[in-house]
Amino acid sequence: MKRTKHSKFLGPALAVAALVAVTALLWLAIGLLRPFPPRRVVMATGLPGSDYPEVAAHYRAILARSDIDLVLVPTKGAIDNLGRLRDPKSGIDVAFLQGGTTSAEDSPDLVSLGTVFYEPLWLFVPDAFRGTSVQDLRGKRVSIGPEGSGAHALALKLLAKIGVTPEFAHLIGYPTEEAAAKLLAGEIDGAAMMESYDSPVVKRLLGSPKVRVASFPRADAYVEVFPYLSKLLLPAGSGDIEANRPSQDAVLLAPKASLVVRRDLHPAVQYLLLQAATEVHSGPGIFRKPGQFPAPEAIDVPLSDEAVLYYKRGRPFLQRYLPFWLAVLVERLLVVLIPIAGILYPFATLVPPVRAWRVRRRIVKLYGELRLLEDQLEGGLAPADAEDLAAQIATLEAETRRLKIPISFADQLFTLKQHIALVKDKVSGTGQAGTPPDKA
């Protein structure tokens, strides 16, 4: 009497198949979710000496604490930054962008981490300039920053609204430092630049008796026409209180700078950049209140999913208590394991019933074999047949002893052994008498 070995190996085979499937799924999911962020991130900055490189240097120091190398690439300014950021072959991952330079339709691969600071447009003129507004610069020599810079693009837009165009003025593209030097030397009649209030060149010009800052008339109208602009008030005396420079309040116009990344930048790096932005920009300033920046404002492109979560919940929970790389690994693994667990749980609930069914099936099969032997016994046997039947029962006993089952089925196994013993006794009696048990 031969028994199939398929059932013997079915359980281990299924377990191995399940393990291989889960491992493959886990490996695929980890590969797709990129658990490890890049060690090197590239940031487009701006012209040397401008605000962008200075602020970016703070970001680099903060990311270095998490072993991320933030490489800073000098550019011509915000417009140049945009072009490089939109080009996937440029290698640029992140940059500061001036509000009003693009749109979600024009830059579908870019997302914002929020606004981080104001970029006031300063227009300095000689103190002897007799005009009362920027409109009086028609026909004058005015530097508006190099082409590719945010100052150049914005100044062209704003000056064109009041008729100060290349046809009616000599617009020059000097860098900030050079424009300031030429203005102080009397070589040009005006210098437009986009720098922070704390910029050394702005401080120098605000405190100089040779120049003054021009005020933008009808600033509210500009804000209405260009919604990405904000109206800022520079108080009198903010450059030099003792000398009262400027001598009266000046109205400035300013877009907001956004921290923009490529959509495929690793989420963990986006969180690090947001934490750096909070550390660098959350303090007070002459044009901002404490905690005003970074802000969840999507001016040109939408906020990234990570930015939305950051502004709602703050720093990721695990990153508050674990080293950065370990926290990132655990977070990404949880993203993978939780769905897998959800998929496997229904199958796991089937394991006990299937296992019980398999054990009962093995016991029932042995009972079936025992029943066949008993039927032969009850039909009457010759002594020679009794010997063959005894050998079959001995084989059945050996198989029963080798049977490994859970303790919860021990009673059924014990009962089976008792029944085998009863049949064995009947066979022994039959072999001695040479007649069926009921005729002995």
RAKA-V757439 format. One record per residue. N is the residue number from 1. RES is the residue in one small letter. PSI is psi in radians with two decimals (NA if undefined). OMEGA is omega as a letter, one per 20 degrees, with the letter a starting at -180 (* if undefined). D_FIRST is the distance of its C-alpha to the first C-alpha in whole Angstrom. Layout:
n | res | psi | omega | d_first
N | RES | PSI | OMEGA | D_FIRST
N | RES | PSI | OMEGA | D_FIRST
This chain:
n | res | psi | omega | d_first
1 | m | 1.89 | a | 0
2 | k | 2.48 | r | 4
3 | r | 2.48 | r | 7
4 | t | 2.58 | r | 10
5 | k | -0.01 | a | 13
6 | h | -0.80 | a | 16
7 | s | -0.49 | a | 16
8 | k | -0.65 | a | 17
9 | f | -0.02 | a | 20
10 | l | -0.80 | a | 21
11 | g | -0.97 | r | 23
12 | p | -0.66 | a | 25
13 | a | -0.75 | r | 25
14 | l | -0.69 | r | 27
15 | a | -0.77 | r | 29
16 | v | -0.74 | r | 30
17 | a | -0.74 | r | 31
18 | a | -0.73 | r | 33
19 | l | -0.76 | r | 35
20 | v | -0.75 | a | 36
21 | a | -0.79 | r | 37
22 | v | -0.73 | r | 39
23 | t | -0.77 | r | 41
24 | a | -0.73 | r | 41
25 | l | -0.73 | r | 43
26 | l | -0.78 | a | 45
27 | w | -0.75 | r | 46
28 | l | -0.78 | a | 47
29 | a | -0.73 | r | 49
30 | i | -0.70 | r | 51
31 | g | -0.72 | a | 52
32 | l | -0.59 | a | 53
33 | l | -0.11 | r | 55
34 | r | 1.30 | a | 57
35 | p | -0.46 | a | 56
36 | f | 2.12 | r | 59
37 | p | 2.80 | r | 62
38 | p | 2.61 | r | 65
39 | r | -0.30 | a | 67
40 | r | 2.23 | r | 69
41 | v | 2.41 | a | 71
42 | v | 2.28 | a | 74
43 | m | 2.22 | r | 77
44 | a | 2.35 | a | 80
45 | t | -1.70 | a | 83
46 | g | -2.86 | r | 87
47 | l | 2.45 | r | 90
48 | p | 2.36 | a | 91
49 | g | -0.20 | r | 93
50 | s | 3.11 | a | 92
51 | d | -0.72 | a | 90
52 | y | -0.91 | r | 86
53 | p | -0.63 | a | 86
54 | e | -0.79 | r | 87
55 | v | -0.71 | a | 85
56 | a | -0.56 | r | 82
57 | a | -0.63 | r | 83
58 | h | -0.72 | r | 82
59 | y | -0.75 | a | 79
60 | r | -0.74 | r | 78
61 | a | -0.66 | a | 79
62 | i | -0.77 | r | 76
63 | l | -0.48 | r | 73
64 | a | -0.45 | r | 74
65 | r | -0.38 | r | 73
66 | s | 0.33 | r | 69
67 | d | 0.54 | r | 69
68 | i | 2.19 | r | 70
69 | d | 1.88 | r | 73
70 | l | 1.88 | a | 75
71 | v | 2.21 | a | 77
72 | l | 2.19 | a | 80
73 | v | 2.03 | r | 81
74 | p | 2.50 | r | 85
75 | t | -3.10 | r | 86
76 | k | -0.22 | a | 89
77 | g | -2.83 | a | 88
78 | a | -0.72 | a | 86
79 | i | -0.71 | r | 86
80 | d | -0.71 | r | 85
81 | n | -0.79 | a | 82
82 | l | -0.82 | a | 81
83 | g | -0.72 | a | 81
84 | r | -0.68 | a | 79
85 | l | -0.59 | r | 77
86 | r | -0.32 | a | 76
87 | d | 1.90 | a | 75
88 | p | -0.32 | a | 72
89 | k | -0.14 | a | 73
90 | s | -0.39 | a | 75
91 | g | 0.01 | a | 73
92 | i | 2.26 | a | 75
93 | d | -0.53 | a | 72
94 | v | 2.65 | r | 75
95 | a | 2.80 | r | 79
96 | f | 2.33 | r | 82
97 | l | 2.42 | r | 83
98 | q | 2.38 | r | 86
99 | g | 2.44 | r | 86
100 | g | 0.19 | a | 87
101 | t | -0.29 | a | 85
102 | t | -2.94 | r | 82
103 | s | 2.92 | r | 80
104 | a | -0.60 | r | 76
105 | e | -0.69 | a | 77
106 | d | -0.41 | a | 78
107 | s | 1.17 | a | 76
108 | p | -0.31 | a | 73
109 | d | 0.07 | a | 71
110 | l | 2.54 | r | 73
111 | v | 2.74 | a | 73
112 | s | 2.58 | r | 75
113 | l | 0.15 | r | 75
114 | g | 2.96 | r | 78
115 | t | 2.59 | a | 81
116 | v | -0.42 | r | 83
117 | f | 2.84 | r | 86
118 | y | 2.61 | r | 90
119 | e | 1.46 | a | 91
120 | p | 2.44 | r | 95
121 | l | 1.93 | r | 97
122 | w | 2.43 | r | 100
123 | l | 1.83 | a | 103
124 | f | 2.43 | r | 106
125 | v | 2.81 | r | 109
126 | p | 2.54 | a | 113
127 | d | -0.47 | a | 114
128 | a | -0.09 | r | 117
129 | f | 2.22 | a | 116
130 | r | -0.12 | r | 118
131 | g | 2.74 | a | 115
132 | t | -0.16 | r | 113
133 | s | 3.00 | a | 110
134 | v | -0.34 | r | 108
135 | q | -0.39 | a | 109
136 | d | 0.07 | r | 112
137 | l | 0.02 | r | 110
138 | r | 2.32 | r | 111
139 | g | 0.02 | a | 113
140 | k | 2.91 | r | 112
141 | r | 1.96 | a | 109
142 | v | 2.24 | r | 106
143 | s | 2.29 | a | 103
144 | i | 0.34 | r | 100
145 | g | 2.74 | a | 97
146 | p | 2.63 | r | 96
147 | e | 2.39 | a | 94
148 | g | -0.22 | r | 90
149 | s | 2.75 | r | 91
150 | g | -0.64 | r | 91
151 | a | -0.74 | a | 94
152 | h | -0.86 | a | 95
153 | a | -0.78 | a | 93
154 | l | -0.71 | a | 94
155 | a | -0.71 | r | 98
156 | l | -0.75 | a | 98
157 | k | -0.86 | a | 97
158 | l | -0.74 | a | 99
159 | l | -0.59 | r | 102
160 | a | -0.52 | r | 102
161 | k | -0.40 | a | 102
162 | i | 0.28 | r | 105
163 | g | 0.10 | r | 107
164 | v | 1.50 | a | 106
165 | t | 2.93 | r | 104
166 | p | -0.43 | r | 105
167 | e | -0.43 | a | 107
168 | f | 0.15 | r | 110
169 | a | 2.74 | r | 109
170 | h | 1.64 | a | 108
171 | l | 2.19 | a | 104
172 | i | 2.65 | a | 103
173 | g | 0.97 | r | 100
174 | y | 2.52 | r | 100
175 | p | 2.85 | a | 98
176 | t | -0.92 | a | 98
177 | e | -0.73 | a | 100
178 | e | -0.69 | r | 102
179 | a | -0.72 | r | 103
180 | a | -0.75 | a | 104
181 | a | -0.74 | a | 106
182 | k | -0.59 | r | 108
183 | l | -0.77 | r | 109
184 | l | -0.49 | r | 110
185 | a | -0.07 | r | 112
186 | g | 0.29 | a | 114
187 | e | -0.33 | r | 112
188 | i | 2.90 | a | 110
189 | d | -0.08 | r | 111
190 | g | 2.70 | r | 108
191 | a | 2.02 | r | 104
192 | a | 2.36 | a | 101
193 | m | 2.69 | r | 98
194 | m | 1.71 | r | 95
195 | e | 2.80 | r | 94
196 | s | 2.83 | r | 94
197 | y | -0.55 | a | 97
198 | d | -0.03 | r | 96
199 | s | 2.36 | a | 96
200 | p | -0.68 | a | 99
201 | v | -0.65 | r | 100
202 | v | -0.76 | r | 100
203 | k | -0.73 | a | 102
204 | r | -0.74 | a | 104
205 | l | -0.67 | r | 106
206 | l | -0.58 | a | 106
207 | g | -0.06 | a | 108
208 | s | 2.34 | r | 110
209 | p | -0.14 | a | 114
210 | k | -0.38 | a | 114
211 | v | 2.90 | r | 111
212 | r | 2.80 | a | 110
213 | v | 2.32 | r | 107
214 | a | 2.55 | a | 107
215 | s | 2.50 | r | 106
216 | f | 2.05 | r | 104
217 | p | 2.72 | r | 106
218 | r | 0.76 | a | 104
219 | a | -0.63 | r | 101
220 | d | -0.61 | r | 100
221 | a | -0.68 | r | 100
222 | y | -0.77 | a | 98
223 | v | -0.61 | r | 95
224 | e | -0.70 | a | 95
225 | v | -0.68 | a | 95
226 | f | 1.56 | a | 92
227 | p | -0.31 | r | 90
228 | y | -0.05 | r | 88
229 | l | 2.67 | r | 92
230 | s | 2.64 | r | 93
231 | k | 2.17 | a | 96
232 | l | 2.58 | r | 97
233 | l | 2.10 | r | 101
234 | l | 1.98 | a | 102
235 | p | 2.59 | r | 104
236 | a | 2.44 | r | 108
237 | g | -0.01 | a | 108
238 | s | -0.34 | r | 105
239 | g | -0.69 | r | 105
240 | d | 1.80 | a | 108
241 | i | -0.76 | a | 109
242 | e | -0.77 | r | 113
243 | a | -0.02 | a | 114
244 | n | 1.03 | r | 112
245 | r | 2.23 | i | 110
246 | p | 2.75 | a | 109
247 | s | -0.26 | r | 112
248 | q | 2.83 | r | 111
249 | d | 2.49 | r | 107
250 | a | 2.39 | r | 105
251 | v | 2.17 | r | 103
252 | l | 2.80 | r | 100
253 | l | 2.46 | a | 97
254 | a | 2.21 | r | 93
255 | p | 2.95 | r | 90
256 | k | 2.49 | r | 87
257 | a | 2.36 | r | 85
258 | s | 2.55 | r | 81
259 | l | 1.93 | a | 78
260 | v | 2.44 | a | 76
261 | v | 2.86 | r | 73
262 | r | 2.54 | a | 71
263 | r | -0.52 | a | 68
264 | d | 0.15 | r | 65
265 | l | 2.40 | a | 67
266 | h | 2.32 | a | 64
267 | p | -0.66 | a | 64
268 | a | -0.64 | r | 65
269 | v | -0.65 | r | 68
270 | q | -0.73 | r | 69
271 | y | -0.70 | r | 69
272 | l | -0.73 | r | 70
273 | l | -0.68 | r | 73
274 | l | -0.69 | r | 74
275 | q | -0.69 | r | 74
276 | a | -0.73 | r | 77
277 | a | -0.70 | r | 78
278 | t | -0.74 | a | 79
279 | e | -0.65 | a | 80
280 | v | -0.68 | a | 82
281 | h | -0.03 | a | 84
282 | s | -0.15 | a | 84
283 | g | 2.98 | a | 87
284 | p | 2.83 | r | 90
285 | g | 3.04 | a | 93
286 | i | -0.49 | a | 96
287 | f | 0.13 | a | 94
288 | r | 2.65 | r | 91
289 | k | 2.75 | r | 90
290 | p | 2.32 | r | 88
291 | g | 0.04 | a | 84
292 | q | -0.61 | r | 85
293 | f | 2.65 | i | 83
294 | p | 2.70 | a | 80
295 | a | 2.50 | a | 80
296 | p | 1.13 | a | 77
297 | e | 2.19 | r | 80
298 | a | 1.61 | a | 78
299 | i | -0.93 | a | 82
300 | d | -0.74 | a | 81
301 | v | 2.74 | a | 77
302 | p | 2.75 | r | 74
303 | l | 2.53 | r | 73
304 | s | 2.80 | r | 70
305 | d | -0.65 | r | 67
306 | e | -0.66 | r | 67
307 | a | -0.71 | r | 71
308 | v | -0.78 | r | 70
309 | l | -0.67 | a | 68
310 | y | -0.77 | a | 70
311 | y | -0.40 | r | 73
312 | k | -0.72 | a | 71
313 | r | -0.23 | a | 69
314 | g | -2.77 | a | 71
315 | r | 2.42 | r | 69
316 | p | 2.47 | a | 65
317 | f | -0.88 | a | 64
318 | l | -0.55 | a | 62
319 | q | -0.23 | r | 65
320 | r | -0.40 | a | 67
321 | y | -0.26 | a | 65
322 | l | 2.71 | r | 63
323 | p | 2.60 | a | 64
324 | f | -0.92 | a | 65
325 | w | -0.67 | r | 62
326 | l | -0.73 | r | 59
327 | a | -0.75 | a | 60
328 | v | -0.77 | a | 60
329 | l | -0.81 | a | 56
330 | v | -0.75 | a | 55
331 | e | -0.77 | a | 57
332 | r | -0.62 | r | 55
333 | l | -0.67 | r | 52
334 | l | -0.67 | r | 52
335 | v | -0.60 | a | 53
336 | v | -0.80 | a | 50
337 | l | -0.61 | a | 47
338 | i | -0.84 | r | 49
339 | p | -0.67 | r | 48
340 | i | -0.76 | r | 44
341 | a | -0.67 | r | 44
342 | g | -0.60 | r | 45
343 | i | -0.71 | a | 42
344 | l | -0.40 | a | 39
345 | y | -0.82 | r | 40
346 | p | -0.62 | r | 39
347 | f | -0.62 | r | 35
348 | a | -0.59 | r | 35
349 | t | -0.33 | r | 36
350 | l | -0.25 | a | 33
351 | v | -0.88 | a | 31
352 | p | -0.81 | r | 30
353 | p | -0.69 | r | 29
354 | v | -0.72 | a | 27
355 | r | -0.77 | r | 25
356 | a | -0.71 | r | 25
357 | w | -0.73 | a | 23
358 | r | -0.71 | r | 21
359 | v | -0.81 | r | 20
360 | r | -0.67 | a | 20
361 | r | -0.68 | a | 18
362 | r | -0.73 | r | 15
363 | i | -0.77 | r | 16
364 | v | -0.64 | r | 16
365 | k | -0.71 | r | 12
366 | l | -0.67 | r | 11
367 | y | -0.65 | r | 14
368 | g | -0.74 | r | 12
369 | e | -0.69 | r | 9
370 | l | -0.66 | r | 11
371 | r | -0.68 | r | 13
372 | l | -0.73 | r | 11
373 | l | -0.70 | a | 11
374 | e | -0.64 | r | 14
375 | d | -0.70 | r | 15
376 | q | -0.69 | a | 14
377 | l | -0.77 | a | 16
378 | e | -0.36 | r | 19
379 | g | -0.09 | r | 19
380 | g | 2.35 | a | 20
381 | l | 2.57 | r | 18
382 | a | 2.80 | r | 20
383 | p | -0.65 | r | 20
384 | a | -0.69 | r | 18
385 | d | -0.57 | r | 15
386 | a | -0.62 | r | 16
387 | e | -0.73 | r | 15
388 | d | -0.69 | r | 11
389 | l | -0.66 | r | 11
390 | a | -0.67 | r | 13
391 | a | -0.68 | r | 11
392 | q | -0.67 | r | 8
393 | i | -0.65 | r | 10
394 | a | -0.70 | r | 12
395 | t | -0.73 | r | 9
396 | l | -0.69 | r | 9
397 | e | -0.75 | a | 13
398 | a | -0.72 | r | 13
399 | e | -0.64 | a | 12
400 | t | -0.68 | r | 14
401 | r | -0.57 | a | 17
402 | r | -0.14 | a | 17
403 | l | 2.10 | r | 17
404 | k | 2.00 | a | 21
405 | i | 2.78 | r | 22
406 | p | 2.71 | a | 26
407 | i | -0.46 | a | 28
408 | s | -0.28 | r | 29
409 | f | 0.23 | a | 25
410 | a | -0.62 | a | 25
411 | d | -0.67 | r | 26
412 | q | -0.66 | r | 23
413 | l | -0.72 | r | 21
414 | f | -0.72 | r | 23
415 | t | -0.71 | r | 22
416 | l | -0.76 | r | 18
417 | k | -0.68 | r | 19
418 | q | -0.76 | a | 21
419 | h | -0.65 | r | 19
420 | i | -0.71 | r | 16
421 | a | -0.69 | r | 19
422 | l | -0.80 | r | 20
423 | v | -0.64 | r | 17
424 | k | -0.72 | r | 17
425 | d | -0.71 | r | 20
426 | k | -0.72 | r | 20
427 | v | -0.70 | r | 17
428 | s | -0.74 | r | 20
429 | g | -0.68 | a | 23
430 | t | -0.74 | a | 21
431 | g | -0.61 | a | 20
432 | q | -0.70 | a | 24
433 | a | -0.42 | a | 26
434 | g | 0.16 | r | 24
435 | t | 2.81 | r | 24
436 | p | 2.66 | a | 23
437 | p | -0.68 | a | 24
438 | d | -0.11 | r | 26
439 | k | -0.01 | a | 28
440 | a | NA | * | 28
